[in-house]
Every structure is written in structure tokens, then in C-alpha cells.
Amino acid sequence: MTINLTGINNHNEINLTGKVPSVSSPSLKINNLKKYILANYVIPLYSEQWQIINKNKLLIDETIRQINDYYKLYKLDELTTFLGLLRILKILIEKNDMINNLEDKTKRMYDKNSIINMVYKTTKIKILPEYELYNSIIGKPTKKNPYNDNIINDIKLLMIKPNITYDVISEYLRKKYTN
């Protein structure tokens, strides 16, 4: 087997005819990425395990970026399928969050007589994923304790690693910064 800079593994097998067939296949990284998407997004969606999806929802954009990079190299149609799945999942997560916010009784606004209820749909204000992960794992900062730039930088570095999950980031930060 030979490996070149494009990441395509070439399997060279010598047979009895003396010819050396060359078969190119996508990198192991693509197979791992597909398994990651199935394990952290598709299967939990199918089995309605929203807690897994909600933990990893902040990493979808990075996964989409990885798929786009691999598609530029390999031009595999199955990568566009996974890209479409993630885009649909991103929309479903936003809709699910919106519905959960509407159903949350503690966030409803009622008048004194409970006669009139009004719900107005607005665009959700999002902060960068690294700050959302920081808030989720470490907690929201206060004026006395602002965001720790070292933690934000660690989160950014962890987010670009292939097949990273919320649990891995959380465990790493807790080990490094709570000791």
C-alpha cells in the first residue's frame, strides 16, 4: 500500500499475470467522518435522542467544513449526501429549539389576568460556537470573572479536530482547568 499527499491510498497487488493493478480509494479519514456523522447526528435523530444532538450541535459547522474540504479533494457523491443531511439536521435543530422555547412555561409572558398571550417569532441571536461551548461547560462569565482567553483558544483548537464531540471537549476542559 502506498499513501500520497492527496490522502488517497493506493493498493498495489501483484498477480500471476505480472500486471500490477492500482485501485484508489478514499482515505480512512472520510470513513471515520461518515461514522462520526452517523453516530452523533443521524442515529440519535432517528432514535429521538435529542440530548446527544444538542450536545454536538455546536460542532455541525466544523463537520460541514470538513465535508466540503473532502469533497474538493475526492468529488464523491456520498459526501454531498452527508452534507445535505447535516444541513437538514441544522434546520431541524433550530426548529426544535424554537418549539422548546415556546413550550417552556417559565419563558412565557402572561398578562396579569391571563387573558391575552402573544408569541412573536424573532431571529435567534447566536454567539460563536466556542463561546456557547464555554457557557455550557464552564458556565456563563460574570463581570468579576470574564471569559478566559486560554479556555476559548483551547476550545477553538479542539473544535477543528476531526470527529470531536461535546463530551470529549468537556472532559478535556474539566481536567485541565478544574484541577
N, CA, C and O of each residue as an XYZ file, in Angstrom:
716
protein
N       0.851     -1.162      0.000
C       0.000      0.000      0.000
C       0.900      1.229      0.000
O       1.893      1.281      0.725
N       0.548      2.211     -0.813
C       1.272      3.478     -0.812
C       0.305      4.597     -0.485
O      -0.870      4.542     -0.850
N       0.792      5.591      0.190
C      -0.027      6.746      0.553
C       0.628      7.972     -0.061
O       1.840      8.159      0.046
N      -0.184      8.810     -0.709
C       0.371     10.022     -1.293
C      -0.190     11.244     -0.576
O      -0.980     11.100      0.357
N       0.203     12.433     -0.993
C      -0.188     13.663     -0.299
C      -1.667     13.995     -0.434
O      -2.180     14.786      0.357
N      -2.361     13.433     -1.389
C      -3.790     13.710     -1.528
C      -4.621     12.934     -0.531
O      -5.809     13.216     -0.374
N      -4.035     11.969      0.143
C      -4.771     11.163      1.110
C      -5.414      9.937      0.510
O      -6.092      9.190      1.214
N      -5.214      9.710     -0.785
C      -5.784      8.533     -1.441
C      -4.814      7.373     -1.258
O      -3.640      7.468     -1.615
N      -5.311      6.297     -0.706
C      -4.485      5.114     -0.503
C      -4.485      4.275     -1.773
O      -5.548      3.939     -2.296
N      -3.328      3.944     -2.260
C      -3.208      3.097     -3.447
C      -2.799      1.703     -3.016
O      -1.752      1.517     -2.396
N      -3.626      0.725     -3.345
C      -3.333     -0.669     -3.024
C      -2.702     -1.302     -4.263
O      -3.350     -1.433     -5.302
N      -1.467     -1.683     -4.146
C      -0.769     -2.298     -5.265
C      -0.620     -3.783     -4.986
O       0.059     -4.195     -4.046
N      -1.265     -4.570     -5.821
C      -1.198     -6.014     -5.659
C      -0.605     -6.618     -6.930
O      -0.995     -6.263     -8.042
N       0.311     -7.504     -6.754
C       0.911     -8.183     -7.902
C       0.184     -9.517     -8.076
O       0.021    -10.274     -7.119
N      -0.249     -9.794     -9.306
C      -0.940    -11.062     -9.554
C      -0.105    -11.940    -10.491
O       0.987    -11.546    -10.900
N      -0.605    -13.107    -10.824
C       0.153    -14.067    -11.625
C       0.368    -13.637    -13.071
O       1.251    -14.168    -13.744
N      -0.403    -12.705    -13.549
C      -0.220    -12.255    -14.933
C       0.939    -11.278    -15.054
O       1.367    -10.960    -16.164
N       1.454    -10.797    -13.923
C       2.561     -9.850    -13.963
C       2.109     -8.412    -14.007
O       2.930     -7.496    -13.946
N       0.795     -8.200    -14.114
C       0.273     -6.838    -14.138
C       0.054     -6.360    -12.701
O      -0.314     -7.136    -11.819
N       0.285     -5.098    -12.498
C       0.092     -4.517    -11.177
C      -1.136     -3.608    -11.230
O      -1.045     -2.467    -11.683
N      -2.303     -4.119    -10.760
C      -3.485     -3.265    -10.762
C      -3.373     -2.207     -9.668
O      -2.843     -2.471     -8.589
N      -3.867     -1.029     -9.950
C      -3.849      0.060     -8.970
C      -5.280      0.487     -8.707
O      -6.000      0.879     -9.625
N      -5.685      0.410     -7.465
C      -7.047      0.781     -7.072
C      -6.935      1.928     -6.089
O      -6.277      1.796     -5.057
N      -7.571      3.059     -6.392
C      -7.569      4.206     -5.495
C      -8.857      4.216     -4.696
O      -9.939      4.027     -5.251
N      -8.746      4.436     -3.399
C      -9.933      4.518     -2.553
C      -9.803      5.726     -1.651
O      -8.694      6.176     -1.363
N     -10.930      6.252     -1.204
C     -10.883      7.414     -0.325
C     -10.150      7.087      0.978
O     -10.009      5.932      1.380
N      -9.716      8.108      1.579
C      -8.944      7.987      2.809
C      -9.778      7.430      3.952
O     -11.007      7.498      3.949
N      -9.086      6.891      4.907
C      -9.719      6.399      6.131
C     -10.392      7.544      6.877
O     -11.354      7.331      7.615
N      -9.886      8.756      6.683
C     -10.473      9.928      7.347
C     -11.928     10.128      6.928
O     -12.761     10.508      7.751
N     -12.239      9.877      5.665
C     -13.618     10.031      5.184
C     -14.511      8.992      5.833
O     -15.616      9.314      6.269
N     -14.055      7.757      5.905
C     -14.853      6.722      6.553
C     -15.092      7.046      8.023
O     -16.189      6.830      8.537
N     -14.075      7.561      8.698
C     -14.243      7.952     10.095
C     -15.216      9.115     10.233
O     -16.005      9.156     11.177
N     -15.164     10.062      9.297
C     -16.086     11.198      9.330
C     -17.525     10.732      9.128
O     -18.436     11.215      9.800
N     -17.729      9.800      8.207
C     -19.077      9.271      7.980
C     -19.590      8.541      9.220
O     -20.751      8.701      9.595
N     -18.739      7.745      9.855
C     -19.135      7.054     11.087
C     -19.462      8.054     12.188
O     -20.410      7.862     12.949
N     -18.674      9.122     12.268
C     -18.910     10.175     13.258
C     -20.272     10.830     13.046
O     -21.017     11.040     14.003
N     -20.597     11.152     11.797
C     -21.884     11.787     11.488
C     -23.032     10.849     11.838
O     -24.024     11.268     12.432
N     -22.896      9.588     11.471
C     -23.948      8.622     11.786
C     -24.121      8.464     13.296
O     -25.248      8.447     13.793
N     -23.024      8.350     14.017
C     -23.098      8.083     15.460
C     -23.571      9.288     16.272
O     -24.237      9.121     17.294
N     -23.234     10.495     15.829
C     -23.533     11.672     16.636
C     -24.709     12.505     16.147
O     -25.188     13.380     16.868
N     -25.182     12.242     14.924
C     -26.282     13.048     14.402
C     -27.434     12.206     13.855
O     -28.576     12.369     14.287
N     -27.148     11.313     12.915
C     -28.215     10.609     12.202
C     -28.909      9.578     13.091
O     -30.134      9.587     13.205
N     -28.150      8.706     13.711
C     -28.755      7.675     14.570
C     -29.466      8.297     15.774
O     -30.580      7.878     16.090
N     -28.866      9.285     16.464
C     -29.618      9.927     17.552
C     -30.894     10.625     17.069
O     -31.889     10.657     17.793
N     -30.876     11.178     15.862
C     -32.087     11.796     15.327
C     -33.160     10.746     15.089
O     -34.325     10.946     15.436
N     -32.766      9.638     14.501
C     -33.706      8.558     14.214
C     -34.285      7.971     15.498
O     -35.469      7.638     15.553
N     -33.448      7.845     16.532
C     -33.918      7.260     17.788
C     -34.380      8.321     18.788
O     -34.609      8.022     19.960
N     -34.515      9.557     18.318
C     -35.022     10.686     19.116
C     -34.221     10.904     20.396
O     -34.787     11.164     21.458
N     -32.916     10.796     20.284
C     -32.029     11.079     21.407
C     -31.501     12.508     21.259
O     -30.350     12.727     20.880
N     -32.363     13.465     21.564
C     -32.043     14.870     21.345
C     -30.917     15.361     22.244
O     -30.244     16.333     21.901
N     -30.695     14.717     23.379
C     -29.618     15.168     24.255
C     -28.264     15.007     23.575
O     -27.386     15.851     23.754
N     -28.075     13.941     22.797
C     -26.816     13.737     22.069
C     -26.679     14.783     20.962
O     -25.610     15.362     20.771
N     -27.758     15.013     20.247
C     -27.727     16.004     19.168
C     -27.474     17.395     19.725
O     -26.671     18.146     19.171
N     -28.150     17.747     20.816
C     -27.975     19.074     21.403
C     -26.562     19.286     21.927
O     -26.044     20.401     21.877
N     -25.939     18.234     22.424
C     -24.556     18.367     22.885
C     -23.617     18.674     21.726
O     -22.683     19.462     21.875
N     -23.859     18.059     20.579
C     -22.943     18.178     19.445
C     -23.388     19.189     18.393
O     -22.742     19.317     17.353
N     -24.471     19.900     18.643
C     -24.988     20.812     17.613
C     -24.033     21.960     17.301
O     -24.059     22.500     16.195
N     -23.202     22.335     18.249
C     -22.274     23.429     18.008
C     -21.099     23.020     17.128
O     -20.335     23.871     16.674
N     -20.955     21.727     16.887
C     -19.844     21.221     16.077
C     -20.270     20.907     14.638
O     -19.458     20.442     13.838
N     -21.531     21.159     14.311
C     -22.030     20.850     12.961
C     -21.318     21.682     11.903
O     -20.953     21.164     10.847
N     -21.118     22.965     12.175
C     -20.475     23.817     11.166
C     -19.066     23.339     10.834
O     -18.652     23.372      9.675
N     -18.338     22.900     11.839
C     -16.983     22.380     11.599
C     -17.044     21.078     10.805
O     -16.200     20.838      9.941
N     -18.035     20.239     11.091
C     -18.194     18.986     10.348
C     -18.551     19.281      8.891
O     -18.050     18.617      7.984
N     -19.408     20.267      8.664
C     -19.758     20.676      7.298
C     -18.511     21.175      6.562
O     -18.322     20.876      5.383
N     -17.668     21.931      7.256
C     -16.434     22.418      6.638
C     -15.529     21.253      6.240
O     -14.930     21.270      5.165
N     -15.429     20.249      7.102
C     -14.605     19.077      6.792
C     -15.145     18.345      5.569
O     -14.374     17.925      4.706
N     -16.467     18.190      5.491
C     -17.067     17.516      4.329
C     -16.764     18.293      3.056
O     -16.414     17.701      2.035
N     -16.896     19.616      3.112
C     -16.595     20.432      1.928
C     -15.143     20.277      1.500
O     -14.852     20.204      0.306
N     -14.229     20.226      2.466
C     -12.815     20.042      2.133
C     -12.575     18.691      1.465
O     -11.857     18.603      0.469
N     -13.180     17.641      2.017
C     -13.018     16.311      1.422
C     -13.672     16.235      0.042
O     -13.164     15.554     -0.849
N     -14.788     16.925     -0.134
C     -15.449     16.892     -1.440
C     -14.573     17.558     -2.507
O     -14.524     17.105     -3.650
N     -13.892     18.623     -2.127
C     -12.996     19.286     -3.084
C     -11.885     18.340     -3.538
O     -11.444     18.397     -4.685
N     -11.432     17.465     -2.624
C     -10.365     16.528     -2.975
C     -10.855     15.327     -3.775
O     -10.250     14.956     -4.781
N     -11.959     14.715     -3.324
C     -12.355     13.415     -3.854
C     -13.545     13.439     -4.813
O     -13.706     12.519     -5.614
N     -14.374     14.472     -4.743
C     -15.568     14.584     -5.605
C     -16.482     13.360     -5.487
O     -16.983     12.856     -6.492
N     -16.695     12.890     -4.265
C     -17.573     11.745     -4.033
C     -19.006     12.219     -3.805
O     -19.255     13.124     -3.008
N     -19.950     11.590     -4.521
C     -21.347     11.973     -4.395
C     -21.901     11.713     -2.998
O     -22.779     12.440     -2.534
N     -21.396     10.688     -2.331
C     -21.895     10.379     -0.993
C     -21.571     11.499     -0.007
O     -22.275     11.660      0.990
N     -20.524     12.271     -0.268
C     -20.206     13.401      0.603
C     -21.258     14.495      0.478
O     -21.575     15.164      1.462
N     -21.801     14.684     -0.721
C     -22.870     15.675     -0.874
C     -24.133     15.214     -0.155
O     -24.907     16.035      0.338
N     -24.340     13.899     -0.097
C     -25.478     13.361      0.647
C     -25.320     13.662      2.129
O     -26.271     14.109      2.771
N     -24.147     13.427      2.677
C     -23.906     13.718      4.087
C     -23.980     15.221      4.360
O     -24.430     15.643      5.425
N     -23.541     16.012      3.402
C     -23.616     17.459      3.546
C     -25.079     17.910      3.609
O     -25.447     18.749      4.431
N     -25.901     17.342      2.729
C     -27.332     17.646      2.754
C     -27.990     17.209      4.051
O     -28.836     17.918      4.596
N     -27.600     16.037      4.545
C     -28.145     15.559      5.823
C     -27.821     16.518      6.962
O     -28.686     16.829      7.782
N     -26.589     16.983      7.013
C     -26.201     17.898      8.090
C     -26.903     19.243      7.982
O     -27.264     19.841      8.995
N     -27.095     19.718      6.762
C     -27.821     20.992      6.593
C     -29.275     20.849      7.033
O     -29.817     21.744      7.682
N     -29.905     19.738      6.687
C     -31.276     19.482      7.123
C     -31.317     19.356      8.648
O     -32.211     19.898      9.297
N     -30.362     18.650      9.204
C     -30.309     18.476     10.653
C     -30.135     19.816     11.358
O     -30.727     20.041     12.413
N     -29.341     20.693     10.794
C     -29.140     22.020     11.380
C     -30.464     22.789     11.427
O     -30.762     23.458     12.416
N     -31.239     22.691     10.375
C     -32.555     23.340     10.340
C     -33.482     22.705     11.368
O     -34.198     23.414     12.075
N     -33.478     21.372     11.460
C     -34.325     20.679     12.434
C     -33.960     21.055     13.868
O     -34.844     21.204     14.712
N     -32.688     21.206     14.146
C     -32.261     21.595     15.488
C     -32.772     22.991     15.826
O     -33.251     23.227     16.935
N     -32.671     23.911     14.881
C     -33.165     25.270     15.116
C     -34.668     25.267     15.352
O     -35.159     25.966     16.240
N     -35.404     24.486     14.564
C     -36.866     24.393     14.751
C     -37.198     23.751     16.091
O     -38.113     24.195     16.785
N     -36.459     22.711     16.458
C     -36.690     22.049     17.739
C     -36.416     23.000     18.904
O     -37.169     23.022     19.877
N     -35.348     23.779     18.810
C     -35.041     24.753     19.850
C     -36.143     25.800     19.966
O     -36.531     26.197     21.065
N     -36.643     26.242     18.804
C     -37.711     27.235     18.811
C     -38.964     26.679     19.477
O     -39.597     27.365     20.280
N     -39.323     25.452     19.152
C     -40.512     24.826     19.745
C     -40.319     24.634     21.245
O     -41.236     24.887     22.026
N     -39.133     24.188     21.650
C     -38.866     24.007     23.076
C     -38.940     25.323     23.833
O     -39.429     25.363     24.962
N     -38.460     26.398     23.224
C     -38.541     27.708     23.868
C     -39.985     28.177     24.001
O     -40.348     28.805     24.996
N     -40.808     27.873     22.999
C     -42.218     28.254     23.074
C     -42.963     27.438     24.121
O     -43.865     27.944     24.790
N     -42.581     26.172     24.260
C     -43.267     25.306     25.209
C     -42.788     25.491     26.640
O     -43.459     25.063     27.579
N     -41.656     26.110     26.812
C     -41.107     26.295     28.147
C     -41.976     27.303     28.912
O     -41.997     28.492     28.594
N     -42.668     26.818     29.894
C     -43.622     27.658     30.629
C     -42.937     28.767     31.405
O     -43.553     29.800     31.670
N     -41.682     28.583     31.775
C     -41.001     29.618     32.541
C     -40.620     30.813     31.680
O     -40.352     31.892     32.209
N     -40.592     30.642     30.373
C     -40.215     31.742     29.493
C     -41.421     32.446     28.880
O     -41.259     33.405     28.124
N     -42.611     31.987     29.194
C     -43.802     32.620     28.630
C     -44.097     33.925     29.335
O     -43.822     34.089     30.524
N     -44.652     34.834     28.592
C     -45.053     36.125     29.152
C     -46.577     36.171     29.196
O     -47.245     36.030     28.171
N     -47.106     36.365     30.375
C     -48.553     36.451     30.551
C     -48.908     37.816     31.112
O     -48.121     38.440     31.824
N     -50.115     38.268     30.774
C     -50.591     39.468     31.437
C     -51.159     39.089     32.803
O     -51.268     37.903     33.116
N     -51.513     40.054     33.597
C     -51.963     39.790     34.962
C     -53.224     38.937     35.000
O     -53.392     38.117     35.903
N     -54.098     39.123     34.039
C     -55.373     38.401     34.028
C     -55.308     37.107     33.227
O     -56.300     36.382     33.156
N     -54.178     36.805     32.631
C     -54.004     35.629     31.777
C     -55.043     35.583     30.658
O     -55.515     34.511     30.279
N     -55.387     36.742     30.144
C     -56.386     36.811     29.081
C     -55.710     36.794     27.715
O     -56.160     36.109     26.796
N     -54.654     37.533     27.596
C     -54.023     37.681     26.293
C     -52.611     37.092     26.340
O     -51.819     37.414     27.225
N     -52.319     36.239     25.387
C     -50.967     35.717     25.205
C     -50.510     36.106     23.816
O     -51.273     36.032     22.853
N     -49.273     36.517     23.724
C     -48.754     36.868     22.414
C     -47.367     36.270     22.268
O     -46.499     36.454     23.122
N     -47.179     35.564     21.189
C     -45.882     34.988     20.877
C     -45.433     35.598     19.563
O     -46.171     35.593     18.578
N     -44.227     36.117     19.556
C     -43.682     36.732     18.364
C     -42.379     36.040     18.017
O     -41.481     35.927     18.851
N     -42.283     35.582     16.792
C     -41.094     34.865     16.357
C     -40.058     35.868     15.859
O     -40.325     36.679     14.973
N     -38.867     35.788     16.457
C     -37.762     36.627     16.020
C     -36.568     35.735     15.695
O     -36.568     34.542     15.998
N     -35.582     36.314     15.091
C     -34.372     35.574     14.789
C     -33.583     35.378     16.071
O     -33.407     36.309     16.857
N     -33.115     34.169     16.268
C     -32.334     33.859     17.460
C     -30.953     34.474     17.326
O     -30.303     34.354     16.287
N     -30.518     35.123     18.374
C     -29.186     35.694     18.386
C     -28.227     34.607     18.840
O     -28.385     34.016     19.909
N     -27.235     34.359     18.006
C     -26.269     33.308     18.304
C     -24.907     33.933     18.568
O     -24.521     34.921     17.944
N     -24.201     33.337     19.499
C     -22.814     33.730     19.704
C     -21.945     32.653     19.066
O     -22.439     31.590     18.688
N     -20.671     32.927     18.950
C     -19.773     31.955     18.323
C     -19.812     30.634     19.073
O     -19.972     30.623     20.294
N     -19.668     29.512     18.357
C     -19.766     28.200     18.996
C     -18.799     28.006     20.162
O     -19.143     27.361     21.152
N     -17.589     28.561     20.049
C     -16.639     28.379     21.151
C     -17.120     29.053     22.436
O     -16.853     28.561     23.532
N     -17.828     30.175     22.306
C     -18.365     30.849     23.485
C     -19.588     30.104     24.032
O     -19.799     30.049     25.244
N     -20.388     29.533     23.129
C     -21.527     28.730     23.593
C     -21.043     27.482     24.322
O     -21.615     27.096     25.341
N     -19.994     26.853     23.806
C     -19.423     25.695     24.494
C     -18.853     26.105     25.854
O     -19.022     25.390     26.841
N     -18.191     27.235     25.901
C     -17.652     27.755     27.160
C     -18.788     27.935     28.171
O     -18.690     27.484     29.313
N     -19.868     28.598     27.741
C     -21.014     28.822     28.634
C     -21.622     27.507     29.102
O     -22.018     27.380     30.261
N     -21.695     26.545     28.217
C     -22.302     25.261     28.543
C     -21.448     24.435     29.502
O     -21.972     23.787     30.408
N     -20.140     24.462     29.300
C     -19.249     23.607     30.094
C     -18.780     24.316     31.369
O     -18.888     23.764     32.464
N     -18.269     25.517     31.226
C     -17.692     26.246     32.353
C     -18.752     27.060     33.090
O     -18.706     27.192     34.313
N     -19.692     27.595     32.348
C     -20.712     28.473     32.913
C     -20.568     29.862     32.325
O     -19.506     30.230     31.822
N     -21.644     30.628     32.391
C     -21.598     31.980     31.838
C     -20.700     32.862     32.712
O     -20.748     32.798     33.940
N     -19.888     33.679     32.053
C     -18.996     34.549     32.821
C     -19.757     35.704     33.475
O     -20.869     36.047     33.073
N     -19.136     36.283     34.477
C     -19.694     37.452     35.153
C     -18.728     38.616     34.962
O     -17.673     38.466     34.346
N     -19.099     39.774     35.496
C     -18.194     40.920     35.398
C     -16.907     40.662     36.165
O     -15.833     41.102     35.754
N     -17.016     39.944     37.287
C     -15.823     39.643     38.081
C     -14.967     38.566     37.429
O     -13.740     38.600     37.528
N     -15.603     37.623     36.772
C     -14.895     36.531     36.100
C     -15.260     36.506     34.621
O     -16.155     35.758     34.227
N     -14.583     37.310     33.785
C     -14.904     37.314     32.340
C     -14.405     36.040     31.669
O     -13.818     35.166     32.307
N     -14.655     35.957     30.357
C     -14.198     34.798     29.587
C     -12.683     34.640     29.739
O     -11.936     35.617     29.695
N     -12.252     33.402     29.916
C     -10.831     33.085     29.985
C     -10.358     32.812     28.553
O     -10.798     31.854     27.917
N      -9.464     33.658     28.060
C      -8.999     33.530     26.678
C      -8.279     32.213     26.423
O      -8.336     31.683     25.313
N      -7.604     31.678     27.435
C      -6.916     30.394     27.265
C      -7.908     29.267     27.019
O      -7.666     28.388     26.191
N      -9.020     29.295     27.738
C     -10.052     28.266     27.554
C     -10.687     28.404     26.176
O     -10.915     27.407     25.492
N     -10.974     29.648     25.766
C     -11.562     29.886     24.432
C     -10.620     29.365     23.349
O     -11.062     28.717     22.401
N      -9.326     29.645     23.487
C      -8.351     29.162     22.487
C      -8.281     27.635     22.472
O      -8.175     27.028     21.406
N      -8.340     27.013     23.657
C      -8.345     25.546     23.713
C      -9.588     24.979     23.019
O      -9.504     23.987     22.295
N     -10.731     25.612     23.245
C     -11.977     25.148     22.612
C     -11.863     25.273     21.089
O     -12.264     24.367     20.359
N     -11.320     26.386     20.616
C     -11.150     26.572     19.163
C     -10.270     25.474     18.574
O     -10.575     24.921     17.517
N      -9.168     25.164     19.272
C      -8.266     24.120     18.784
C      -8.926     22.747     18.801
O      -8.734     21.945     17.888
N      -9.707     22.484     19.851
C     -10.383     21.185     19.931
C     -11.477     21.063     18.871
O     -11.702     19.977     18.338
N     -12.152     22.159     18.565
C     -13.259     22.114     17.603
C     -12.813     21.722     16.202
O     -13.587     21.127     15.453
N     -11.587     22.043     15.841
C     -11.144     21.731     14.481
C     -10.575     20.324     14.354
O     -10.244     19.885     13.252
N     -10.458     19.611     15.481
C     -10.010     18.221     15.412
C     -11.102     17.375     14.773
O     -12.284     17.601     15.031
N     -10.732     16.415     13.952
C     -11.749     15.558     13.335
C     -12.455     14.692     14.373
O     -11.842     14.207     15.325
N     -13.739     14.513     14.170
C     -14.573     13.616     14.965
C     -14.606     13.979     16.448
O     -14.709     13.092     17.295
N     -14.521     15.257     16.770
C     -14.568     15.704     18.163
C     -16.029     15.773     18.611
O     -16.915     16.083     17.814
N     -16.272     15.485     19.876
C     -17.623     15.560     20.416
C     -17.644     16.491     21.621
O     -16.604     16.852     22.173
N     -18.837     16.860     22.004
C     -19.035     17.724     23.172
C     -18.432     17.082     24.411
O     -17.767     17.753     25.200
N     -18.660     15.795     24.585
C     -18.174     15.102     25.780
C     -16.651     15.118     25.864
O     -16.095     15.261     26.954
N     -15.977     14.976     24.742
C     -14.504     14.999     24.730
C     -14.000     16.393     25.107
O     -13.066     16.526     25.898
N     -14.619     17.428     24.539
C     -14.230     18.805     24.861
C     -14.479     19.083     26.338
O     -13.628     19.652     27.021
N     -15.634     18.684     26.821
C     -15.996     18.915     28.213
C     -15.022     18.224     29.168
O     -14.566     18.830     30.139
N     -14.710     16.984     28.899
C     -13.790     16.228     29.755
C     -12.405     16.862     29.757
O     -11.779     16.985     30.810
N     -11.923     17.265     28.583
C     -10.609     17.891     28.471
C     -10.547     19.177     29.294
O      -9.599     19.393     30.049
N     -11.563     20.027     29.141
C     -11.562     21.309     29.861
C     -11.689     21.117     31.366
O     -11.040     21.814     32.146
N     -12.515     20.185     31.764
C     -12.672     19.939     33.203
C     -11.370     19.416     33.820
O     -11.001     19.821     34.922
N     -10.677     18.524     33.115
C      -9.410     18.002     33.628
C      -8.349     19.101     33.688
O      -7.606     19.203     34.664
N      -8.285     19.917     32.644
C      -7.225     20.904     32.563
C      -7.444     22.106     33.486
O      -6.491     22.624     34.068
N      -8.699     22.549     33.619
C      -8.931     23.808     34.313
C      -9.591     23.689     35.687
O      -9.706     24.692     36.391
N     -10.022     22.508     36.085
C     -10.634     22.399     37.402
C      -9.675     21.847     38.446
O     -10.018     21.798     39.627
N      -8.492     21.435     38.042
C      -7.515     20.906     38.996
C      -6.797     22.032     39.702
O      -5.935     21.782     40.545
